[in-house]
Amino acid sequence: MKISVDKNVVEISPESEQETAALDVLWKIIIDCYGNNKKLVPMGQFIPGVDTLARFNIEGGPTTYSETKTAQKDDTYYCDICNKYMKVKAGDPVPLCCGKDMECID
């Protein structure tokens, strides 16, 4: 894929049929015909020469929850990868973020 940046506009140009299909999937996830578009939010870090990929979270989608862990008390949970915070009530399932359970702030 070719990526070009001009101020705050990013253009992504697929260079194969597989990349075109992947960009189409991403486009359909982010765009909502009713105006509730989602955002790509950076996760972790990207250092050229050190990291081989840049990772983004699609913000605005439905929150998923742990099937096994519940909050012991009303508290705030956070993701140590992307820094997202959520309030959780006692007995509710712990939210998942960046592929793992969010952590309780003590």
N, C-alpha and C positions, 0 to 999 in steps of 0.2 A: 504494500500500500504506500501511496505517496501522501505525505501529510505536509501541508503548508500553513503557515501562520502569518496573518496580516493584522497587526494590532490585536483586537479581541475577536477576530474571526478565524476559525480553523476550518480548513478544507481537507477532506479525506477523499482521495481518488483511488478506487480499487484498480489493481493491475492484473487481475485474473478472475475467472468465473467464480472460484471459491471465495475470493475476497469480496466480490460483488454480492454473493449470497450472504456472507457474514455481515456486511454493512447493511443489507436489507433487513436482516433480523434485528440488528442494533437499532436501526431507524424505527422499526415497528414497535420496539419496546419503549423507546424514548418518546415518540410522538403520540399524542392523544387527540383525537379529532374534537373532543369537547374542551380543549384548552388546558388540561391538567398535565402538561408536558413534564417529564422527569429531567433531572440534572445528572451529569457525570461529575462525580466528586473524587478527587485524587485520594488514593489509599497508600500509606507507607511512603516510600521514596523512589525516586528514579535518579540515579547518578550515572551519567554516561561513562562507559568503560568498566563500571562495577556491576550495574544491574543490566539484565538482558530483556526486561520488560517493564512497562509502566502499567500500573493497575488502577482501575477506577471503580467506584461503587455507583450503582444507579440509584440515586436518591429520589424518593417520592413513590417508590413501589410499595407493595404490602410488606409489613414486617412479619418475619417468621419467628417462631418460638421453639424452645427446647421441648422435646417430648418427654424428658425425664427429670429436668431440674425446675424447681419452683422457688420463688423468693421467700425467704424466711421471715422478712418484715418489710414494711413500706420503706423503700430506699431508692437511690439513684444508681443505675447501672451504666457502665461505659465500655466502649470498645477501645482497647489499647492500640489498635492498628490505625483506625481512622478518626478517633476522638469523638465519636457520636455518643450522646448521652440520652437516657430514657428513664422516666420515673416508672417504677413497678410497684404494685400493691402486694402485700403479703398474700401468699398462696397462688398468685398468678405465675404462669410459666415465665422463665427467664428468656429474654429476647436473644436471637442469634444475629450476629453481625460479622461480616468479613469471614464467614465460614466457621465461626466458633461462638460459644456462649459468651455473652457480655459479662463483665466483671462487676461485682458490687463495690461501690465506693464506701469504704469504712470510715 
